[in-house]
Amino acid sequence: MIKFVCYASIILSMVQNNNCVMDSRAEFGYPAGLMSICPGSTKPALIPKSQLKYLSFVVQGNGRTRQKYSYWNAKNIAKDPRINFKRKTLLVAIGYLDSPNLPISAMFANEYEERGYNVILVDYQRFATVHYHLATRLMRPVGMHVAEILVQLTQNGLDPSKLELLGFSLGCHTASFIARQFQTMTGRNISTLTALEPSGPCFRNLGPDDRLDASNADFVQVIHTNIDGYGMATPMGHIDFYVNGGEYQPSDIGFYPCTTTCSHFRILPLWVSAIKNPKKFIGMKCKDIQQARDSDCYSNVPLETTVMGLGIDRSKRGIFYLATSKEYPYYLGSKGLKPEYVYWKTLTDINDGDETEIYT
């Protein structure tokens, strides 16, 4: 009875155009996202030769030992005893204000190295710690110069079909510039590009030639966790996962909200867990982004699913919704395919009962 009254009230208020909680989005606007437009960010930029000393490459080997190479001697990476080009090779593109010496890149390097990858971290910290608007512009020449090194390594044994790029935030677009320049220089594609929460500021309204795009590699996997804040909603890969709808993530700390920064960085432990727990993060295909935002893909027939992570089915295409729990290791397994396990639903259903006397 209470539900009927609630529904009737909503319908009546919509008809009367009073203070309805289901106001039209067209009337009140759509989320524009943080810094949708950054004038001048796509202008041509050059890095003087004298500044290329600040572009370097860090090779990580067994026992987490490291060797650093400058841009000028990076071709010697092919001779590094830690490198075996018969194995897969991972190139990590750091994010804004990041460095290979900071925990984020090191964390990913360790996980991939333990799984038999050659791991090379690109250090362009000097160009990623300036004003953000300028950094977005500088990532294009950074991408070109990194691609030059990859061409040299390809001439010395690196197989592009065994090369993977990994980027986080701004690093996702940097990885795309690297891949695009490599295509231009060699006519060949990099095998895989994994984009963890691509940054939205300054990129939201740009076309595919100026940001991450599915054309950048043979297979591009994109994972979104904060699409209206530091991330972006646009599907940019062969497959795009919208974690818990992609807007905001469940909080690890009770009812304290996981807002913009928290949700943007949630992708880091999430991806580590996906590497450690293969086949545990199961997503379901959605008709469009709005359906993913609304966690409304469960009733799609047939229900098409796929696993997020290193072992992803590369034949899958489209937009996928992925439900998680609020605590590490986050995966729900097959439970994530059942609507009753949607975290947001557990909160919104709190008042579903008919009780009028509330005890705390």
C-alpha positions, 0 to 999 in steps of 0.5 A: 500500500505504501509503495502504491501511494509513493508511486501515485504521488510521483505520477501526480507531481509529474503531471502537476509539474510540482517539486517532483524528484524525477525532474527532467534532465533536459530542464536541469542540464546534463553533467558537463564533467570537469574541465570539458574544454581546454583551449590550446591543449591541442596546439603543436608542441615541441620538446627541445633536444636539450630537454630530452635528457628528462625522458628516460626508461626504467627496466624492471627485472627479476627481484625487482632490480631496476636499470635506467636508460636515457632517451639517448641510449635507450636502444641499449635496452635490447641488450639488458640482461633483464630483457627477453623479447621472446616474452611479452613486453609491458610499457607503462605510461605514467599519469599526471604528477606520477613517477616510476619511483612512486607506488602506482607504477611500481605496483603495476610493474611488480604484478606484470613482472611476476607473470613473466613480462618484460617491464619498461616504465617510461619516465617523463615526470618532468613533463607531467608535473607542469600545469595540467593544461600544459601537460596534456599538450606535452604528452603528444611530443612525449608520445612521439619520442617514446615511439621512436625508441620503440621503433629502435627496439623493434629493429632489435628484436621487440615484437609489436604483437607481444607489446602491451601498453598500460596507462592510468588517467593522463597516461592513457592518452599518452599511451594512445599518442605512443601507439599512434606514432608507432603506427605512423612510423612502422605501419604496424599495430601494438598488440594491446592497450589497457586504459585505466580510467582515462582522464576527462579534463581537457579530453572530453570534447576532443575527437579520436585523433586527439585522445585515446581511441580503439584504433590505437592498437589491435585490442583496446580495453578501457575501464571507467570509475569516475566518468563525470569527474576526473574520468570521461564517459565516452567509450574509447576502446573495443570494450569499455567497462563501467564499474558500478556504473562508472560514476562513483564507487562504493566507499570502503569506509561505512557511509563516508562517500567515495567521491571524485578523487576516491573513485578516480583512484579506485581503479588502481587496487581494482586492476591489481585485484583483477590481475591477482584474481583472473576470471573473478571480475565479470561484466555484462553487456549493456545497450548504451552508457545510460543503461550502464550508469543506471545499473540496468543491464541485468534484464538484457536478453541474451545476457552477454558476459565477459571477464575483465583483466589480462585474460579478457576475451578479445573477441568481445566488443561494446559497453559492459557494466561491472558490479563490485563490492565495496572492499578489496579485493572487490570482485563479486564473481557470478554474484555480480550478475544478480541485481540483488548484489548491486551495491547502490541497490542495497542502500536505496532499498533500505526504506523498502519495508512497510515499517513505520516505527524505526529503531536505531 
